[in-house]
Amino acid sequence: MSTVTAIPLGRITTTELRKMFNTRSGFWLLASAGLLALAATSMVILFAHPQELTYSSFTAAIGIPMSIVLPIIAILSVTSEWTQRSGLTTFTLVPHRGRILAGKALSCVGVALLTIPIAFGIGALGNLVGTTVAGVEPVWDLTPRDLGAIALAQVLSLLVGFMLGVVIRASSGAIVAYFLYAFVVPSLSMLLAASQHWYHDLQPWVDFEHNQKALLNGAVETQSWGHLAVTAALWLLLPLAIGLARITRAEVK
């Protein structure tokens, strides 16, 4: 009696990675991360005051498009199984849906770990070019710890996109939800914190985006890690667990 060997997770991950970018739209979505990083760097060189030409200025400018493109890549990697109706084939070949989603998550994080250092390199090159053109000394005002915090913030943004894809399972809905999370909700939370004293003290414990921005700004202290862990569990891990439970029971058509 023959035994069937499960497909290794590594092969699932590489397959999901290839599926993300084997189409023209997928390729250009990934390429847009580099192109937007170059565009942001050029804007800083052209329009920033010479005294503002610092490494942190370039990384901050590059971080804006990165925080949009990476979550969209994660969203589409999940929702494509439903919007493009390929889920029936995928989940027939690998019936364990949790392993497929684990492969998708690993491939998304792998993309982030590849593109983020490239973005840092583009920022460093822009800092050298910009300061040379302006005739000022380059300022390297970010430590390896700061860069690690920025990278973590970008990975968390990507995972938020992945979570929304798992929960909503529709590309347009998940993308709209991410833009609401990234741009609308933080503004409302900031206004509430400015007008309500009780929420000002509570905000770090309930506002995940607030703590992600603290990572980007380098304002992470010992207590801030506790804030980040609590809000990540509330707004990332809990919805992700609910979404995974729904996916394992959902009918794939």
Residue pairs with C-beta under 8 A, 6 or more apart in sequence:
6 96
6 99
7 93
7 94
7 99
9 99
9 102
9 103
9 106
12 94
12 99
12 100
12 102
12 103
13 102
13 103
13 106
13 107
13 110
14 107
15 103
16 77
16 100
16 103
16 104
16 106
16 107
17 107
17 110
17 111
19 77
19 80
20 26
20 30
20 73
20 76
20 77
20 107
20 108
20 111
21 27
21 29
21 30
26 76
29 69
29 72
29 73
29 76
30 73
30 111
30 115
32 65
32 69
33 65
33 66
33 69
33 70
33 115
33 119
34 115
34 118
34 119
34 122
36 62
36 65
36 66
36 69
37 62
37 65
37 66
37 118
37 119
37 122
37 123
38 122
39 65
40 58
40 61
40 62
40 64
40 65
41 58
41 61
41 62
41 122
41 123
41 125
41 126
41 130
42 126
43 61
44 52
44 53
44 57
44 58
44 61
44 126
44 130
45 53
45 126
45 129
45 130
45 133
48 57
48 130
50 131
50 134
50 135
50 136
51 136
53 127
53 130
53 131
53 134
53 136
53 138
53 139
54 127
54 139
54 140
54 141
55 123
55 124
55 127
55 138
55 139
55 140
55 141
55 142
56 141
56 142
56 146
58 122
58 123
58 124
58 126
58 127
58 130
59 119
59 120
59 123
59 142
59 147
59 150
60 216
61 123
62 119
62 122
62 123
63 119
63 150
63 153
63 154
63 216
66 115
66 116
66 119
66 154
67 153
67 154
67 157
67 182
68 182
70 108
70 111
70 112
70 115
70 154
70 157
70 158
70 161
71 157
71 158
71 160
71 161
71 162
71 164
71 178
71 182
72 161
72 175
72 178
73 108
73 111
73 158
73 161
74 108
74 158
74 159
74 161
74 162
74 165
75 161
75 162
75 164
75 165
75 171
75 174
75 175
75 178
76 165
76 171
77 104
77 107
77 108
77 162
77 165
78 101
78 104
78 162
78 165
78 166
78 169
78 174
79 165
79 168
79 169
79 170
79 171
79 174
80 86
80 171
81 87
81 90
81 91
81 252
82 169
82 170
82 252
83 170
83 171
85 253
87 252
88 252
88 253
90 100
91 97
91 100
91 252
94 100
97 247
97 248
98 244
98 248
101 166
101 244
101 247
104 162
105 159
105 162
108 158
108 159
108 162
109 155
109 158
109 159
111 158
112 151
112 154
112 155
112 158
113 151
113 155
116 150
116 151
116 154
116 155
120 147
127 138
127 139
127 140
128 138
131 137
131 138
131 139
142 150
142 218
146 218
149 215
149 216
149 218
149 220
150 215
150 216
152 215
153 212
153 213
153 215
153 216
156 212
156 215
156 232
156 236
157 182
157 212
159 236
160 178
160 181
160 208
160 235
160 236
161 174
161 178
162 240
163 236
163 239
163 240
163 243
164 174
164 177
164 178
164 181
165 171
165 174
166 240
166 243
166 244
166 247
167 174
167 239
167 240
167 242
167 243
167 246
168 174
168 177
169 247
169 250
181 209
182 209
185 209
186 207
186 209
186 210
186 213
189 199
189 203
189 207
189 209
189 210
192 199
192 203
193 199
193 200
193 203
194 200
203 210
204 210
204 211
204 224
204 227
204 231
205 227
205 230
205 231
206 231
206 234
207 231
208 228
208 231
208 232
208 234
208 235
208 236
210 231
211 224
211 227
211 228
211 231
211 232
212 228
214 220
214 224
214 227
214 228
215 228
220 228
